Amino acid sequence: MTTAASEKTLDRIRKYLAIAEHPNTGPAEAETFRERAYNLMAKHGIERAHLAAAGQITDELASWALVIDGTHQAEQVQLLAAVTNAKTCRTLSWKVVDTTYLMVSGYQSDLEVVKMLYASLSLQMAKEVKAVTRKGRMSLATVRKSFMLGFASRVGEKLREANTAAAAEAPTTSTGRSTELVLRDRRAAVDAYFNRQTPNTRSSSGPKIRDPHAFLAGRDAGDRADIGGNARLSATGQRAISS
């Protein structure tokens, strides 16, 4: 897949999303085009992985840095982690006073998709959470935090499901190497690169789910998620600090 072919595939993904986002598109049709976008993203990633493993294209390891400020920073980090994990990338986050800094490491082709997905999904999550109201004895802030964690959880699952389906359709490469082995090697390379970039770091647990009902409602919203590719990070209190 040449650079031109890769960009053509990304353009197809954006077109599918544009149809799904159009006000005149019905719910069933929108869901169909969203699923096509997810599936095409997964196939695109596997094709790039195969070609890179065979030395037919250059797909270098790199890092992308961004900043999240404003409200719901921990939940934004969880959403980004859901996307990066599904796209064979690693994320490091740290907080200084009231601002969260992040570094995402992975192959360039995967980082392109991560940026597109996260930009759109973060805007959708922000829109969905505005409609969430307080129920019972929980505070509105607690309910909304749990909702967003549910949203991120379901989005991550859907992306991984698309990856699994795409891998099953392409079990081997032209050189005879299995997709499973190619992706495992790719993950190992990303892990090694990440560890070199971020020595002496440790894993941490995510925010606790305090309202199960809001968490499940967030998962339902994640099922409806429309991963539009034309969103801008700056619209939700996020800004890229390198590309």
Backbone bond lengths (Angstrom), bond angles and torsions (degrees), N, CA, C in turn:
res aa  C-N    CA-C-N  psi(-1)  N-CA   C-N-CA  omega(-1)  CA-C   N-CA-C  phi
1 M - - - 1.466 - - 1.522 108.84 -
2 T 1.317 117.52 112.31 1.446 122.29 179.92 1.516 110.66 -72.74
3 T 1.344 115.40 171.82 1.461 119.49 177.61 1.518 110.76 -59.76
4 A 1.334 116.46 -40.75 1.467 120.85 178.95 1.523 110.95 -64.26
5 A 1.339 116.05 -42.01 1.463 119.73 179.56 1.518 111.13 -66.37
6 S 1.324 116.07 -38.16 1.456 120.58 178.67 1.524 110.90 -63.56
7 E 1.325 116.50 -44.17 1.462 120.27 179.06 1.524 110.90 -65.81
8 K 1.330 116.29 -34.52 1.461 120.23 177.43 1.525 110.20 -63.64
9 T 1.334 116.43 -40.12 1.462 120.18 177.92 1.520 110.69 -64.46
10 L 1.319 117.23 -43.86 1.461 120.68 178.50 1.526 110.92 -62.80
11 D 1.325 116.70 -35.53 1.466 120.21 177.03 1.536 110.86 -64.79
12 R 1.335 116.04 -39.38 1.472 119.76 176.81 1.525 110.60 -61.97
13 I 1.315 115.61 -41.09 1.462 119.62 178.48 1.528 110.07 -61.09
14 R 1.317 116.47 -45.94 1.466 120.31 179.36 1.531 111.42 -61.73
15 K 1.342 116.63 -36.86 1.470 119.62 179.35 1.526 111.05 -67.01
16 Y 1.340 116.50 -42.25 1.462 119.60 176.95 1.529 110.23 -58.70
17 L 1.311 115.80 -42.64 1.460 119.86 -178.91 1.523 111.42 -67.92
18 A 1.312 115.91 -36.90 1.456 119.67 179.01 1.528 110.90 -63.10
19 I 1.326 116.37 -39.56 1.470 120.12 177.19 1.524 109.88 -64.91
20 A 1.326 115.76 -44.66 1.465 119.48 -179.37 1.521 111.65 -63.25
21 E 1.330 117.12 -31.96 1.463 121.56 -177.13 1.528 113.13 -82.84
22 H 1.333 117.31 -16.29 1.469 119.95 -173.06 1.524 110.50 -63.31
23 P 1.339 116.98 136.56 1.476 120.61 -178.73 1.518 114.05 -57.09
24 N 1.345 117.98 -30.36 1.459 121.06 -177.74 1.527 113.77 -85.83
25 T 1.334 117.02 -2.13 1.457 120.43 178.76 1.527 110.01 -82.44
26 G 1.337 116.37 126.40 1.458 120.41 179.57 1.518 111.87 -70.55
27 P 1.344 116.98 162.89 1.471 121.24 -177.53 1.526 113.80 -56.84
28 A 1.326 117.76 -44.01 1.465 120.23 -178.21 1.529 111.43 -66.28
29 E 1.330 115.85 -43.47 1.459 119.49 179.61 1.528 110.61 -66.81
30 A 1.331 116.33 -39.78 1.464 120.15 178.78 1.524 110.60 -60.57
31 E 1.325 116.45 -43.78 1.465 120.22 179.55 1.521 110.92 -63.09
32 T 1.332 116.95 -38.22 1.466 120.62 178.20 1.519 111.43 -60.39
33 F 1.328 117.11 -45.10 1.457 120.04 -178.40 1.528 111.70 -74.17
34 R 1.319 117.78 -30.15 1.457 119.33 175.07 1.521 110.04 -64.31
35 E 1.332 116.33 -44.61 1.462 119.89 179.50 1.534 110.80 -63.60
36 R 1.330 116.60 -37.01 1.464 119.14 176.90 1.529 110.47 -62.10
37 A 1.330 115.42 -40.05 1.461 119.45 179.14 1.527 110.86 -63.70
38 Y 1.325 117.13 -47.35 1.465 120.93 178.35 1.527 110.33 -56.80
39 N 1.327 115.50 -48.94 1.465 120.27 -176.08 1.526 111.86 -65.16
40 L 1.328 116.33 -40.68 1.459 119.66 -179.92 1.529 110.47 -67.05
41 M 1.328 116.81 -37.55 1.460 120.30 175.40 1.519 110.80 -59.43
42 A 1.323 116.30 -44.63 1.463 120.82 -179.17 1.532 110.72 -63.69
43 K 1.336 117.02 -45.69 1.465 120.50 179.85 1.529 110.88 -64.11
44 H 1.320 116.14 -39.42 1.455 121.21 178.42 1.530 110.20 -59.13
45 G 1.328 116.41 -44.80 1.455 120.32 -179.59 1.514 112.52 -63.51
46 I 1.323 116.73 -41.66 1.466 120.27 -179.17 1.529 110.60 -69.29
47 E 1.317 117.56 -40.22 1.463 120.53 177.72 1.528 110.85 -60.66
48 R 1.314 116.54 -44.30 1.463 120.55 178.83 1.527 110.97 -63.81
49 A 1.327 116.28 -39.48 1.461 120.10 179.56 1.526 110.90 -63.12
50 H 1.341 117.03 -43.80 1.460 121.20 178.86 1.530 111.37 -62.38
51 L 1.319 116.42 -47.17 1.453 120.43 -177.94 1.529 111.93 -64.96
52 A 1.320 116.04 -38.92 1.464 119.98 178.36 1.524 110.49 -66.55
53 A 1.334 116.47 -40.56 1.467 120.18 179.58 1.522 111.45 -64.51
54 A 1.339 116.23 -31.87 1.468 120.75 179.84 1.527 112.49 -85.82
55 G 1.340 117.21 -1.99 1.453 121.19 179.63 1.515 114.00 76.81
56 Q 1.338 116.91 16.30 1.464 119.77 -177.64 1.526 112.74 -86.38
57 I 1.326 117.03 -18.74 1.459 121.59 174.96 1.526 108.25 -138.15
58 T 1.314 114.98 163.13 1.461 120.47 174.67 1.513 108.67 -101.53
59 D 1.314 115.95 123.10 1.459 121.31 179.21 1.528 106.79 -135.27
60 E 1.316 116.15 91.60 1.451 120.83 -170.49 1.525 112.69 -85.63
61 L 1.319 114.88 154.66 1.458 121.44 173.76 1.520 108.83 -76.99
62 A 1.321 115.79 141.10 1.462 120.21 -177.51 1.522 108.89 -155.88
63 S 1.320 115.95 176.64 1.460 121.69 177.65 1.517 110.12 -131.25
64 W 1.319 114.48 149.20 1.465 122.12 178.64 1.523 107.45 -126.45
65 A 1.306 116.89 126.19 1.458 120.90 -178.84 1.525 110.50 -108.94
66 L 1.313 116.00 143.53 1.457 120.50 176.93 1.514 110.05 -150.82
67 V 1.306 115.42 167.03 1.455 122.82 -177.20 1.512 108.80 -125.54
68 I 1.336 116.40 139.68 1.457 121.48 174.30 1.523 107.70 -121.93
69 D 1.316 115.93 125.78 1.462 119.01 174.61 1.517 108.93 -130.47
70 G 1.287 117.49 179.66 1.458 120.37 -177.21 1.521 111.11 86.38
71 T 1.324 116.43 -153.13 1.465 121.52 -174.92 1.529 111.90 -88.61
72 H 1.342 114.68 162.84 1.469 123.25 173.32 1.530 112.85 57.79
73 Q 1.293 117.15 40.21 1.466 120.34 -178.14 1.532 111.63 -66.00
74 A 1.330 117.37 -43.32 1.472 120.17 -178.76 1.524 110.99 -61.52
75 E 1.307 116.93 -38.40 1.467 120.51 -179.36 1.529 111.04 -72.13
76 Q 1.335 117.00 -34.55 1.466 120.09 174.43 1.527 110.39 -63.50
77 V 1.319 116.78 -38.54 1.462 120.31 178.13 1.527 110.18 -63.33
78 Q 1.331 117.29 -40.37 1.459 120.62 178.92 1.523 111.67 -65.01
79 L 1.320 116.94 -36.77 1.468 120.20 177.24 1.525 109.86 -65.54
80 L 1.315 116.94 -45.86 1.460 119.99 178.84 1.524 110.48 -61.71
81 A 1.325 117.03 -40.69 1.466 120.69 179.39 1.523 111.20 -62.99
82 A 1.331 117.37 -37.82 1.469 120.93 178.52 1.521 110.91 -62.66
83 V 1.326 115.87 -40.98 1.469 120.40 179.76 1.521 110.99 -70.90
84 T 1.334 117.37 -47.06 1.463 120.46 -176.22 1.523 111.80 -65.39
85 N 1.312 117.25 -38.10 1.460 119.82 179.60 1.523 110.81 -62.96
86 A 1.332 116.11 -40.72 1.463 120.11 179.59 1.526 111.90 -69.90
87 K 1.312 116.95 -22.64 1.461 121.70 -176.98 1.530 112.45 -107.44
88 T 1.316 117.28 25.59 1.465 123.43 174.46 1.522 112.39 55.25
89 C 1.315 116.05 45.31 1.455 121.78 175.75 1.528 108.63 -124.89
90 R 1.315 116.20 167.01 1.458 122.12 177.94 1.520 109.43 -123.70
91 T 1.334 116.23 146.12 1.454 121.10 -176.86 1.518 111.29 -125.42
92 L 1.315 116.15 134.11 1.460 122.55 172.45 1.518 107.54 -116.78
93 S 1.327 116.66 132.81 1.460 119.80 177.71 1.528 109.31 -130.77
94 W 1.311 115.50 146.11 1.456 120.84 174.34 1.519 108.29 -149.01
95 K 1.318 115.34 154.31 1.461 120.19 -174.34 1.519 110.20 -119.17
96 V 1.320 115.14 135.47 1.457 122.37 175.45 1.518 107.50 -125.01
97 V 1.312 115.82 111.80 1.464 123.16 -176.11 1.537 108.80 58.16
98 D 1.331 118.65 -110.46 1.464 121.43 -176.75 1.529 113.11 -110.37
99 T 1.313 117.55 20.77 1.459 121.27 -177.01 1.522 110.27 -128.47
100 T 1.327 116.74 137.08 1.461 122.73 177.89 1.522 109.51 -103.67
101 Y 1.313 115.50 130.42 1.466 122.42 177.58 1.526 108.38 -109.94
102 L 1.320 116.33 141.43 1.459 121.08 -178.61 1.512 111.24 -135.05
103 M 1.323 115.06 149.25 1.452 121.95 172.23 1.516 107.82 -132.65
104 V 1.322 116.23 123.58 1.462 122.42 179.01 1.520 108.04 -107.58
105 S 1.325 117.15 127.55 1.461 122.16 -179.88 1.518 110.29 -116.46
106 G 1.328 115.62 142.45 1.455 120.18 179.20 1.516 109.99 170.82
107 Y 1.328 116.00 -172.58 1.460 120.41 176.06 1.528 109.81 -75.59
108 Q 1.326 115.78 148.75 1.461 121.32 -175.57 1.526 112.04 -54.65
109 S 1.334 117.76 -43.62 1.462 120.02 -177.94 1.518 111.43 -63.58
110 D 1.331 117.21 -36.30 1.459 120.40 178.27 1.521 111.20 -72.55
111 L 1.323 116.49 -37.85 1.466 119.67 179.01 1.525 111.33 -62.88
112 E 1.332 117.20 -35.34 1.472 120.64 177.80 1.528 110.52 -58.77
113 V 1.339 115.47 -44.39 1.461 120.05 -178.80 1.519 110.64 -71.46
114 V 1.327 117.60 -38.32 1.466 121.10 178.37 1.527 110.24 -58.82
115 K 1.321 116.58 -45.75 1.467 119.93 179.62 1.524 111.40 -59.83
116 M 1.333 116.41 -44.22 1.451 120.92 -178.54 1.530 111.20 -64.75
117 L 1.334 115.71 -46.05 1.455 120.44 -178.59 1.524 111.91 -65.40
118 Y 1.317 115.61 -49.14 1.460 119.18 -174.82 1.523 112.19 -65.36
119 A 1.334 116.24 -38.55 1.459 119.42 178.77 1.515 111.29 -58.46
120 S 1.320 116.42 -44.54 1.460 120.40 -177.71 1.522 112.06 -74.95
121 L 1.328 116.12 -46.06 1.461 119.89 -175.78 1.521 112.66 -65.40
122 S 1.322 116.92 -36.25 1.464 118.80 179.27 1.522 111.08 -64.67
123 L 1.333 117.31 -37.05 1.460 121.00 176.89 1.520 111.06 -67.84
124 Q 1.325 116.24 -41.05 1.464 119.95 179.06 1.520 111.33 -63.97
125 M 1.339 115.47 -43.46 1.452 119.12 -179.94 1.527 111.06 -62.14
126 A 1.334 116.20 -40.95 1.455 120.64 178.43 1.522 111.07 -63.01
127 K 1.336 116.27 -38.17 1.465 120.26 178.72 1.520 111.23 -68.61
128 E 1.337 116.80 -45.14 1.463 121.33 -178.74 1.528 112.02 -62.94
129 V 1.334 116.09 -40.80 1.457 118.91 -173.27 1.523 112.27 -70.24
130 K 1.314 117.12 -21.26 1.460 119.56 178.19 1.524 112.10 -64.21
131 A 1.338 116.05 -26.48 1.463 120.06 -178.90 1.523 112.47 -85.83
132 V 1.323 117.40 -6.39 1.466 121.12 -178.30 1.522 109.33 -76.77
133 T 1.318 116.09 132.94 1.459 121.07 -179.38 1.533 110.56 -118.94
134 R 1.287 115.67 161.51 1.468 121.81 -179.60 1.516 110.45 -72.51
135 K 1.351 115.46 137.79 1.458 120.96 175.86 1.526 109.05 -134.59
136 G 1.309 115.96 139.33 1.450 119.44 178.12 1.518 111.82 69.65
137 R 1.325 116.43 -144.19 1.456 122.13 -173.85 1.525 112.99 -94.42
138 M 1.319 116.74 -5.88 1.457 120.16 179.49 1.527 111.03 -72.95
139 S 1.332 115.90 146.41 1.460 119.88 176.05 1.525 109.74 -73.43
140 L 1.320 116.51 158.90 1.461 120.81 179.34 1.530 110.20 -61.50
141 A 1.318 117.03 -38.94 1.467 120.37 179.83 1.526 111.10 -62.28
142 T 1.338 117.11 -41.98 1.463 121.42 -179.88 1.521 110.87 -65.01
143 V 1.334 116.20 -44.10 1.462 121.01 -179.85 1.526 110.27 -61.76
144 R 1.295 117.06 -44.60 1.466 120.63 -177.45 1.529 111.65 -68.26
145 K 1.317 117.54 -36.88 1.460 120.29 177.40 1.529 110.48 -62.92
146 S 1.324 117.22 -44.18 1.462 120.96 179.57 1.522 111.01 -65.37
147 F 1.329 116.15 -38.73 1.465 120.85 177.34 1.529 110.82 -58.72
148 M 1.303 116.80 -46.63 1.465 120.67 -177.73 1.532 111.85 -66.98
149 L 1.311 117.05 -35.04 1.464 119.75 176.23 1.525 110.66 -65.16
150 G 1.325 116.51 -37.48 1.459 120.18 175.98 1.514 111.91 -65.92
151 F 1.317 116.04 -40.03 1.469 121.40 177.81 1.521 110.14 -59.35
152 A 1.327 116.66 -49.71 1.459 121.43 -179.22 1.523 111.28 -62.56
153 S 1.328 116.43 -39.88 1.466 120.98 -179.35 1.523 111.56 -60.58
154 R 1.310 117.23 -46.71 1.458 120.56 -176.25 1.534 111.55 -71.92
155 V 1.311 116.87 -38.46 1.464 119.79 177.62 1.527 110.21 -60.18
156 G 1.328 116.74 -44.03 1.454 120.19 178.39 1.511 112.20 -60.33
157 E 1.331 116.66 -41.03 1.465 120.90 178.49 1.524 111.50 -62.49
158 K 1.326 116.77 -44.35 1.458 120.47 -178.43 1.524 111.57 -63.47
159 L 1.310 116.20 -38.70 1.465 119.43 178.51 1.519 111.20 -67.53
160 R 1.322 117.15 -40.24 1.467 119.80 178.56 1.524 111.05 -67.86
161 E 1.322 117.14 -36.12 1.465 120.58 177.01 1.524 110.65 -62.13
162 A 1.318 116.51 -41.06 1.467 120.45 178.19 1.526 110.44 -65.19
163 N 1.332 117.06 -38.97 1.465 120.97 177.80 1.519 111.34 -62.07
164 T 1.324 116.56 -43.78 1.464 121.31 -178.98 1.518 110.58 -62.41
165 A 1.330 116.28 -43.50 1.468 120.43 -179.84 1.523 110.97 -65.19
166 A 1.318 117.25 -40.72 1.462 120.82 -179.38 1.526 110.93 -67.61
167 A 1.319 117.01 -38.66 1.464 120.67 179.07 1.525 111.07 -65.44
168 A 1.319 116.65 -36.10 1.465 120.51 179.40 1.520 111.81 -67.12
169 E 1.327 116.63 -28.25 1.461 120.98 179.65 1.530 112.00 -79.81
170 A 1.338 116.62 -18.21 1.467 120.50 -179.32 1.524 108.51 -129.53
171 P 1.338 117.58 71.34 1.470 120.41 -173.59 1.521 115.01 -68.06
172 T 1.350 117.98 -26.02 1.463 120.09 -178.68 1.521 110.85 -139.24
173 T 1.330 115.75 163.89 1.460 121.87 176.11 1.520 109.30 -96.77
174 S 1.332 116.08 176.66 1.465 120.25 177.42 1.525 111.21 -66.81
175 T 1.333 115.89 -21.46 1.464 120.09 178.63 1.521 112.10 -90.03
176 G 1.318 117.23 -0.75 1.453 120.92 177.77 1.515 115.02 93.62
177 R 1.316 117.66 -5.41 1.467 119.95 178.62 1.521 109.94 -76.05
178 S 1.302 116.67 140.28 1.456 120.38 -178.81 1.525 110.87 -75.60
179 T 1.327 115.33 151.60 1.461 120.16 176.36 1.517 110.03 -60.68
180 E 1.309 116.50 -39.23 1.469 120.19 179.94 1.523 110.99 -57.94
181 L 1.338 116.59 -44.03 1.459 120.54 -179.26 1.520 111.21 -69.18
182 V 1.321 117.28 -41.93 1.460 121.20 178.99 1.525 110.44 -59.69
183 L 1.327 116.77 -46.39 1.457 120.42 -178.59 1.525 111.45 -69.81
184 R 1.327 117.22 -33.62 1.458 120.23 177.81 1.530 110.28 -66.36
185 D 1.341 116.34 -42.97 1.461 120.17 177.50 1.526 110.99 -64.05
186 R 1.323 114.23 -37.87 1.469 119.34 -179.93 1.525 110.63 -64.90
187 R 1.313 116.02 -44.11 1.464 120.85 177.53 1.531 110.75 -61.21
188 A 1.339 116.42 -42.53 1.464 120.57 179.88 1.528 110.87 -62.63
189 A 1.332 116.18 -39.77 1.468 120.23 179.22 1.526 111.23 -65.45
190 V 1.334 116.46 -40.40 1.466 120.86 178.03 1.529 109.99 -65.11
191 D 1.329 117.07 -43.16 1.463 121.11 179.26 1.530 110.70 -60.31
192 A 1.347 116.06 -44.82 1.463 120.09 -179.18 1.529 110.82 -64.19
193 Y 1.324 116.16 -43.10 1.465 120.70 178.60 1.529 110.58 -63.04
194 F 1.318 116.65 -44.72 1.458 121.96 -179.97 1.523 110.94 -61.21
195 N 1.324 116.56 -43.20 1.463 120.61 -179.03 1.527 111.68 -67.19
196 R 1.326 116.47 -33.06 1.467 118.86 175.97 1.527 111.34 -69.76
197 Q 1.321 115.43 -37.02 1.457 120.27 -179.19 1.524 112.26 -74.27
198 T 1.322 115.74 -30.75 1.467 120.04 -173.79 1.525 111.16 -130.46
199 P 1.321 118.66 65.75 1.465 120.07 179.37 1.530 111.36 -68.19
200 N 1.318 115.20 156.04 1.471 121.50 175.37 1.532 113.37 61.99
201 T 1.324 116.15 33.26 1.461 119.67 173.97 1.525 108.92 -107.34
202 R 1.301 116.68 164.52 1.468 120.68 -179.58 1.515 110.21 -138.02
203 S 1.318 114.86 157.11 1.460 120.24 178.40 1.520 109.75 -76.94
204 S 1.301 115.67 152.87 1.466 120.79 177.16 1.510 108.94 -136.58
205 S 1.308 115.64 153.11 1.465 120.71 179.09 1.520 109.77 -78.02
206 G 1.324 116.25 153.57 1.451 120.92 179.43 1.512 111.95 -81.49
207 P 1.326 117.12 178.99 1.461 121.43 178.64 1.527 111.57 -59.82
208 K 1.313 116.82 148.95 1.457 121.59 179.81 1.530 110.77 -78.59
209 I 1.334 115.46 146.10 1.460 121.64 176.59 1.527 107.83 -87.72
210 R 1.302 117.52 112.25 1.464 121.43 -175.07 1.524 112.83 -102.13
211 D 1.318 117.29 -15.68 1.472 120.86 178.87 1.527 108.33 -131.30
212 P 1.342 118.25 95.97 1.469 121.65 -177.82 1.522 113.30 -58.47
213 H 1.337 117.29 -36.36 1.468 120.39 -178.79 1.535 110.53 -65.37
214 A 1.324 116.58 -43.19 1.460 120.17 178.35 1.532 110.38 -67.69
215 F 1.328 116.80 -35.04 1.466 121.24 177.50 1.524 110.16 -60.65
216 L 1.340 116.75 -45.92 1.464 120.64 179.54 1.524 111.28 -66.79
217 A 1.334 117.13 -36.22 1.462 120.21 176.56 1.527 110.33 -64.23
218 G 1.326 116.19 -36.86 1.456 120.38 176.61 1.515 112.03 -65.73
219 R 1.343 116.64 -36.86 1.461 120.01 176.48 1.532 110.74 -63.99
220 D 1.327 115.88 -39.33 1.469 118.81 176.36 1.530 110.75 -61.45
221 A 1.332 116.35 -39.89 1.464 119.98 177.96 1.520 110.49 -66.11
222 G 1.332 116.38 -35.92 1.457 120.12 176.62 1.512 111.97 -63.19
223 D 1.334 116.66 -33.37 1.463 120.67 175.88 1.516 111.35 -63.68
224 R 1.329 115.98 -31.20 1.457 120.46 -179.04 1.527 111.85 -88.55
225 A 1.316 117.51 -1.49 1.462 121.49 -171.10 1.521 112.32 -58.04
226 D 1.309 114.21 134.13 1.459 122.70 178.24 1.518 107.40 -110.34
227 I 1.333 117.80 108.34 1.464 120.64 -171.10 1.525 111.40 -86.52
228 G 1.324 116.74 69.30 1.456 122.00 -178.29 1.512 112.76 -64.56
229 G 1.318 116.56 142.35 1.453 120.39 -174.25 1.519 115.42 -98.88
230 N 1.326 118.81 2.88 1.453 119.16 -175.15 1.521 113.17 -109.06
231 A 1.336 117.18 11.03 1.450 120.79 -178.44 1.521 110.64 -72.78
232 R 1.327 116.26 156.91 1.451 121.46 178.85 1.526 109.11 -111.90
233 L 1.312 115.93 133.86 1.456 120.61 -177.66 1.517 111.95 -59.66
234 S 1.303 117.91 -36.29 1.453 120.85 -173.98 1.517 112.57 -64.69
235 A 1.323 117.40 -16.06 1.460 120.37 -176.56 1.518 112.76 -72.45
236 T 1.338 119.35 -15.45 1.459 120.92 -177.23 1.521 112.30 -123.10
237 G 1.318 116.84 29.74 1.450 119.27 177.85 1.517 112.72 77.05
238 Q 1.324 117.85 21.56 1.453 121.21 177.37 1.512 108.19 -120.45
239 R 1.307 115.25 149.32 1.462 118.32 176.94 1.512 109.72 -147.98
240 A 1.315 115.91 132.39 1.457 120.16 176.86 1.516 108.65 -73.40
241 I 1.342 116.68 138.75 1.457 119.60 178.28 1.521 111.14 -112.45
242 S 1.344 115.78 -2.02 1.456 120.55 169.97 1.503 107.98 -162.45
243 S 1.304 117.29 163.72 1.461 119.48 -179.61 1.504 109.54 -140.23
